[in-house]
Amino acid sequence: VRSTPPLRHNPAGLSGLTVAINGYAAQIPLLADGWQQVERQGDRVLIRTGSLRQPGPGATEGQAVVERYLQPAEGIESTAAEISFKSRELTAGLPNNRAKAQALVNWVATWLSDSIDDGGSALESLSSKHGNCQTHARLYTALARAAGIPTRFVSGLVSQDGSGFLYHSWAESYLDGAWVAVDPTFNQLPADPTHLAFFEGNRLVDLTPLVGVIGKISLSVVEEK
């Protein structure tokens, strides 16, 4: 997705971003809590991330929601013995969940070699040691949940070179009372502000709404900081 105008700054140098996405139909779901603020204006969506989020009460999750993101799921085998062992090994002695998340994202970014193909579930990729962005996000999510860090798998857009945005998957972890974007492919915690989350979930059915987005949206950079 080309951005008009292109970003003036390298994504890694940004602290906040506001973009307008045109053609995003009202019936298509969009994550609107925690990491980003979303304002719908018909088929136009305004997304603010990072330091450009407007002041206001942050999203706080109830215990039931937090518990949901600690449970194993299809492709995210957080209670498997191998996943649990590796998570404990990597986070032993660390003082808090943020430090544990940092250790896990660093390890996943190093452990998995980037590939075009999906390396499969978290458990499979632990052995295969390769995979695409979805593979990285699954393995990190499983390890984080095993460490007691509520974490969800998300997909959307990200910019690497500033000239446009690519479809990408990463994770969000619930740290210090708020959702924080974590990218185990790019080894970022927090992820840079060009991470624009559309959908949650790693199953094929979770990504079905992409059919209503790919080739149908355009993106304008409103403000960058």
Secondary structure, DSSP 8 states (H G I E B T S, - for coil): -BBSS--SS-GGG-SEEEEEEES--TTS----STTEEEEEETTEEEEEEETTS-SS------HHHHHHTTS-BTTB-TTSHHHHHHHHHHHTT-SSHHHHHHHHHHHHHHHSEE-SS---SHHHHHHH-EE-HHHHHHHHHHHHHHTT--EEEEEEEE-SSSSB-EEEEEEEEEETTEEEEEBTTTTBSS--TT-EEEEE-SSGGGGGGGGGTTTT-EEEEEEE-
